[in-house]
Structure formats: structure tokens, C-alpha cells
Amino acid sequence: MKQEQAYKIRLSEDLHSELHANGIEHDTEDDQLRVTLYFDVERAAKHFELTPQHNLVFRNNRKPQVITDEENPFHVDSMLNSVAVKIRTNDFPFTRYLIDKILETKSTYVRLDEFFDILDAQKEKMEQLEPRRQQLQQEKEAELEKEKAEQEEKQQREQAARRAHNEKTKKQREEMEEYIDTFLENHASNRLRKCVGKGYNCRKATIQEMVKYYLGDEWVLDYNEQVDVKDRSCPSEAAIDKHIELEQANIPFMKDIVVKWLPNGFDQLDDVDHFTEEGSEAIEAKYLGEWVYLPSDSFDDYPRLTDDDIYRYAAGRMDIELGADGWTGADLKVEDNVLHILGDVEKLDGYTNAEIRQYIDEAIRLFREFEREDEENKYMD
């Protein structure tokens, strides 16, 4: 059964010019070119829906399809929990086909036999590809199921690890709080015990006292993480020895021990009365969840301080200003205050560097106390 059907194409200026240039008779209606389609109804029914009058129905979701890449005809659409293997197709460019046929035949009466030949060939190719598409679909679904199973297993492992970590962290936190409570009960200062007993927040003061009690006066607490810290490349032998010593000591609730470089010493800590030269090593560690530092003057005995070093250290601690060109050890020795405090430094032979510095700090403290008392006695006289 043959059928004729009226069809319209938007008449652009270029198309209109081509029609006249090729002498093609044509009718227009509202800026549209009127075309007559001639086709076999039985062939058309394989590719189109038909009206009761046997006209072709052109729907956007039912346009004829052609394979776009015959060498690589499949593509995979992956959704959240599904996958679909599809044949790569595009809408058949029907309007372009009609225009080419009109210009080729020089007539707006277009037979669709060749058009259906193309669609029949495309449909046959798609049918040939279908078994392979179904096979790929099964393979992709199997891969997806495997991935989902692996993901679920991974999530279960991660959840178990998180639970174990949380339980371990909780246990460690409980043990640490018990450790702190034991200190407060047996070793804390009266002031600290009273404040904690009344419910005051004394966390920092508690850690400070514990650092001094368990680690020693030379350790510095950086409660608010104010100290500037840089990585230390190839630490000194004294620093690495101290690092190893602290690791082997297994100090309760101390971890992350490492040698660091402090470019500004402890200048940022207003509550720390500790003299440290700018640009020095220090041992960094987490203690009771807070950062603590062991300055290099507490472990650096390589090499031992020379006499000049000792006098220079004492001068620095006493705020004695160096000259523009720097002072030599001999210059410093004639400073009355330094001589008065240190006397003969030979008596420090055998002391470690830390012990020497401690001796100097204590001597200076006593000297300044003596000066204050002397000044007070003058007013009393």
C-alpha cells in the first residue's frame, strides 16, 4: 500500500535561494516549504507509528535512529546503583535528508524508498549487535555487584576500625583522666587541689604542674600552640640521642617525639621564663594531649661550653649589651657583675652544659635578690 503525506520544512533564506537557483518549483505556507512524502505503508510501519489515515507520526522520543560509531558501537551509562550498556545512536537527520533529495531530484515530491533502505540496514545492524550488548550488560552488572560488595566490605572494615579506634581513644582518655586525678590527689599544689575541688577550670595549670613534676623544670608547655616550629633536618647527635632516650623511657601519655627547630625560641610564650637563643633545636612531644618542648640547652653537651661561651651566656642573661663588634670573652670577664657572680669558672669543670646554665641562672637570681635587699637596706638606713 502506497501513501502520500503532506509535510512541511522551515524555509530558511539559504534554502529558498537554493530552490530558485536550481529552478525547483515549490509552494510555501507561513515561511515553510510544502513537501509531499511518498512511501510504502508496510515498510514505514517498521520504523514509525502511523495515524488512522496511515500518515507517519514524527515524535521526539520515537525518531529514527542510526549507529554513530560502528567500530566502537557501545557506551556505558553508569547510575548510582545501576548500569546500562547502550548502542551509540543519534537521531536520523530527516530534514537534511529531505533537503538533499529535493535538490538532487529538483522536486518537492520525495520518495522515501532509499530512506527506508537506510533504516532497514541500521535496524539489522542493531539486531546483530544486540547479543553482544546483552553480554556486555551482564558483565557490567556483575562488575557493579562486585564493586558494591567490595565497597560494603570496605565500609564494614572502616566502621569496625572506627569503632575500635573510638573505643581505644575512649579507654586512653579514661586512663589519662585517672592518671591526672591521681596526680591531683597525691602531688598537686594546695592551690590547684582547692581550685579543682571547687570546680574551676584548671586544665592548663594542672598540665603545667604535671610537666614539672613528671618531666622536669626544663620542659616547656605550649598549651595554646603558639611556638613557631619548623622541621629539623639531620639533628645534632645530642638531640637524636635524647630523642632515642625519651622513646625508650616509655613515659606515660607521651607520644609523637621528634626533634624540631625553633626559629624564635619561646618568645611567643609570655608565661615562660626560659632563655633560649633564637634558632635552636628542641625535642617536641605530645604529653597528656598537649605540646611540650625540651630546649636544646637541656641536652646539648656537644661540644662543651667554652669559658667564653659561659661568660657570653651570663652576659645575655643579665641583659649586658654587646658592643657593635661583639665582645670577646676577655672583655666580658672584666665586667664586675659577671665576675662577681661567676668568679672562677674553672670550678664548673665536669658540669654538663645544662648544669652550667642552671648554675648561672641560679647565681644571677641570687645576685639580683641580693641587690634588691641591698637597695632596701639603703632606704632603711
C-alpha positions in Angstrom: 0.0 0.0 0.0 1.4 3.4 -1.1 0.7 6.6 0.7 1.2 10.3 0.1 1.6 12.7 3.1 2.0 16.4 3.2 5.0 17.6 5.2 6.5 21.0 5.9 10.1 22.2 6.3 11.1 25.5 7.7 12.1 27.6 4.7 15.3 29.4 5.5 16.7 32.2 3.3 19.5 29.9 2.2 17.2 27.1 1.2 14.8 29.4 -0.5 17.7 30.8 -2.6 18.9 27.3 -3.5 15.4 26.3 -4.7 15.3 29.3 -7.0 18.9 28.8 -8.1 18.1 25.3 -9.2 14.8 26.2 -10.8 12.8 24.0 -8.4 9.1 24.8 -8.3 7.7 24.9 -4.8 4.9 26.0 -2.6 5.2 27.8 0.7 2.9 28.4 3.7 3.8 30.7 6.6 7.6 30.6 5.8 7.5 26.9 5.4 8.2 24.7 2.4 5.5 22.3 1.5 6.7 18.8 0.6 4.9 15.6 -0.4 6.2 12.4 1.0 5.6 9.2 -0.9 6.2 5.8 0.8 5.2 2.2 1.3 3.0 1.9 4.4 4.1 -1.6 5.3 7.8 -0.5 5.2 7.0 2.7 7.2 5.2 0.7 9.9 8.5 -1.0 10.8 10.0 2.3 11.9 7.2 4.8 12.6 3.9 5.0 14.4 1.0 5.6 11.9 -2.2 7.6 12.2 -5.5 6.0 11.3 -5.0 7.7 7.9 -1.6 5.9 7.6 0.4 9.0 7.9 3.8 8.9 9.6 3.9 10.2 13.2 7.1 12.1 14.0 7.6 12.2 17.8 10.7 13.5 19.5 11.0 10.3 21.5 10.4 8.0 18.5 12.7 9.5 15.9 14.5 7.0 13.6 18.0 6.1 15.0 21.3 5.4 13.2 24.5 4.0 14.7 27.1 6.7 15.1 30.3 4.6 15.6 30.3 1.2 14.1 33.9 0.5 15.2 33.1 1.3 18.9 29.3 0.9 18.9 28.7 0.6 22.7 28.7 3.0 25.6 28.0 2.5 29.3 25.7 4.7 31.3 26.5 4.4 35.0 24.0 5.5 37.5 24.2 5.4 41.3 23.3 1.7 41.7 22.8 0.6 38.2 24.5 0.4 34.8 23.2 0.3 31.2 25.0 -0.7 28.1 23.6 1.0 25.1 24.4 1.2 21.3 25.7 4.6 20.3 23.0 6.2 18.2 21.7 9.5 17.1 18.5 10.8 15.5 18.5 10.4 11.8 18.8 13.9 10.2 15.5 13.6 8.3 15.1 17.2 7.4 18.7 17.3 5.9 17.9 14.1 4.0 14.7 15.7 2.5 16.5 18.9 1.5 19.3 16.9 -0.2 16.7 14.8 -2.1 14.8 17.9 -3.2 17.9 19.5 -4.5 19.0 16.2 -6.1 15.7 15.4 -7.8 14.7 19.0 -8.3 11.3 18.3 -6.9 9.5 18.7 -3.7 7.9 15.3 -4.2 10.1 12.9 -2.3 10.1 9.2 -2.4 11.2 7.6 0.9 12.3 4.2 -0.5 16.0 5.0 -0.1 15.3 6.4 3.4 13.7 3.2 4.5 16.6 1.2 2.9 18.9 3.1 5.3 16.7 2.5 8.3 16.3 -1.2 7.5 20.1 -1.6 7.3 20.5 0.2 10.6 17.9 -1.9 12.3 19.6 -5.1 11.0 23.0 -3.9 12.4 21.4 -3.1 15.7 19.8 -6.6 15.9 23.2 -8.1 15.1 24.8 -6.1 17.9 22.1 -6.9 20.5 23.6 -10.3 21.7 26.9 -8.6 22.3 25.2 -5.7 24.0 23.3 -8.1 26.3 26.6 -9.9 27.1 28.3 -6.6 28.0 25.3 -5.7 30.1 25.6 -8.9 32.1 29.4 -8.3 32.5 28.9 -4.7 33.7 26.2 -5.7 36.1 28.5 -8.4 37.5 31.3 -5.9 37.9 28.9 -3.5 39.6 27.7 -6.1 42.0 31.4 -7.0 42.8 32.2 -3.3 43.3 29.2 -2.9 45.6 30.2 -6.0 47.6 33.8 -4.7 47.9 32.5 -1.3 48.9 30.2 -2.7 51.5 33.1 -4.8 52.9 35.4 -1.8 52.9 32.8 0.2 54.7 32.3 -2.5 57.3 36.1 -2.7 57.8 36.3 1.1 58.2 33.3 1.1 60.6 34.9 -1.6 62.6 38.2 0.3 62.6 36.5 3.5 63.7 34.7 1.7 66.5 37.9 0.1 67.6 39.7 3.4 67.4 37.0 5.2 69.3 37.0 2.5 72.0 40.7 2.7 72.3 40.6 6.5 72.4 37.9 6.4 75.0 39.9 4.0 77.1 43.1 6.1 76.7 41.2 9.2 77.7 39.7 7.5 80.7 43.2 6.2 81.7 44.7 9.7 81.2 41.9 11.3 83.3 42.6 8.7 86.0 46.3 9.5 85.8 45.6 13.2 86.2 43.2 12.5 89.1 45.9 10.5 90.8 48.3 13.4 90.4 45.8 15.9 91.8 45.2 13.8 94.8 48.8 13.0 95.7 51.1 15.5 94.1 49.3 18.7 93.1 49.9 22.0 94.9 47.4 23.0 97.6 46.1 25.9 95.4 45.5 23.6 92.5 43.7 21.0 94.6 41.4 23.6 96.1 40.6 25.2 92.7 39.8 21.9 91.1 37.8 20.8 94.2 35.6 23.9 93.7 35.0 23.1 90.1 37.3 25.7 88.5 38.8 25.0 85.0 42.4 24.5 85.8 43.4 22.3 82.9 46.4 24.3 81.9 47.7 24.7 85.5 47.2 21.0 86.0 49.3 20.1 82.9 51.9 22.7 83.9 52.4 21.1 87.3 52.4 17.6 85.9 55.0 18.6 83.3 57.3 19.9 86.0 56.6 17.0 88.4 57.0 14.1 85.9 59.2 15.6 83.2 61.2 18.3 85.0 61.6 22.0 85.2 63.5 22.2 81.9 60.4 21.2 79.9 58.2 23.9 78.4 54.5 23.6 77.9 53.0 25.2 74.8 49.3 25.0 75.8 47.9 27.2 73.1 50.3 26.1 70.3 52.0 29.4 69.9 55.6 28.3 69.4 56.9 28.6 65.9 58.2 25.2 64.8 60.0 24.0 61.7 61.2 20.6 60.7 64.8 19.8 61.7 67.0 18.3 59.0 69.7 16.0 60.3 69.5 16.8 64.1 72.6 17.1 66.3 74.0 14.0 67.9 72.9 15.2 71.3 69.3 15.8 70.1 69.0 12.4 68.4 70.4 10.7 71.5 67.8 12.5 73.6 65.1 11.5 71.2 66.0 7.9 71.4 66.3 8.1 75.2 62.8 9.5 75.6 61.3 6.9 73.2 62.9 4.1 75.2 61.7 5.6 78.5 58.1 4.9 77.6 56.8 7.9 79.6 53.1 7.5 80.2 50.9 9.6 77.8 53.9 10.9 75.9 53.9 10.3 72.1 55.0 11.9 68.8 58.5 12.6 70.0 60.6 14.4 67.4 63.4 16.9 67.0 62.3 20.2 65.8 63.8 23.6 65.0 62.5 26.7 66.9 63.4 29.8 64.8 62.2 32.1 67.6 62.8 30.1 70.7 60.0 30.6 73.2 59.4 34.3 72.5 55.7 33.7 71.9 55.1 32.3 75.4 54.6 35.2 77.9 54.3 32.8 80.8 57.6 31.1 80.2 60.8 32.4 81.8 63.3 30.5 79.8 66.2 31.9 77.9 66.7 30.2 74.6 68.8 31.5 71.7 66.8 32.1 68.6 67.3 29.3 66.1 67.8 26.3 68.3 66.9 22.7 68.4 64.3 21.3 70.8 62.6 18.0 71.4 58.9 18.2 70.7 56.4 15.7 72.1 52.7 15.3 72.9 52.2 14.9 76.6 48.8 14.5 78.1 47.4 15.7 74.7 49.4 19.0 74.8 52.6 20.0 73.0 55.7 20.2 75.2 59.3 21.1 74.4 62.7 20.2 75.8 65.1 23.0 74.9 68.5 22.2 73.5 70.3 23.7 76.5 68.9 20.8 78.5 70.7 18.1 76.5 73.3 19.8 74.3 76.8 18.9 75.5 78.4 18.6 72.1 80.7 20.4 72.4 81.1 21.6 76.0 80.7 25.3 76.5 84.0 27.1 76.4 84.8 29.8 79.0 84.0 32.5 76.5 80.6 30.8 75.9 79.9 30.8 79.7 80.6 34.5 80.1 78.6 35.3 77.0 75.7 33.3 78.3 75.8 35.1 81.7 76.0 38.5 79.9 73.0 37.7 77.9 71.0 36.6 80.9 72.0 39.8 82.7 71.0 41.9 79.7 74.5 43.2 79.3 74.5 44.8 75.8 77.3 43.6 73.5 79.3 46.2 71.6 78.9 46.9 67.9 81.7 44.5 67.0 80.7 42.0 69.8 82.6 41.3 73.0 85.3 38.8 73.5 85.4 36.5 76.5 88.2 38.6 77.9 86.1 41.7 77.7 83.3 40.1 79.5 85.5 38.8 82.3 86.3 42.3 83.4 82.6 43.1 83.8 82.2 43.4 87.6 78.8 41.9 87.7 79.7 38.9 85.7 82.9 38.3 87.7 81.0 38.8 90.9 78.6 36.1 90.0 80.8 33.6 88.3 84.1 34.1 89.9 86.5 31.4 88.6 84.7 29.3 86.0 87.2 26.5 86.4 85.0 25.3 89.3 82.4 24.4 86.6 84.7 21.7 85.0 82.8 18.4 84.8 79.4 20.1 84.7 77.2 19.4 81.8 76.1 22.4 79.6 72.6 22.2 81.2 74.1 22.2 84.7 76.3 25.1 83.8 73.4 27.2 82.5 71.3 26.2 85.5 74.2 27.3 87.8 74.4 30.6 86.0 70.7 31.2 86.2 70.6 30.4 89.9 73.6 32.6 90.6 72.0 35.5 88.7 68.8 35.0 90.6 70.6 35.1 94.0 72.7 38.1 92.9 69.6 40.1 91.9 67.9 39.2 95.1 71.0 40.4 97.0 70.9 43.7 95.0 67.2 44.2 95.9 67.9 43.6 99.6 70.9 45.9 99.5 68.8 48.6 97.9 66.1 48.2 100.6 68.7 48.4 103.3 69.9 51.8 101.9 66.4 53.3 102.3 66.1 51.9 105.8 69.5 53.5 106.9 
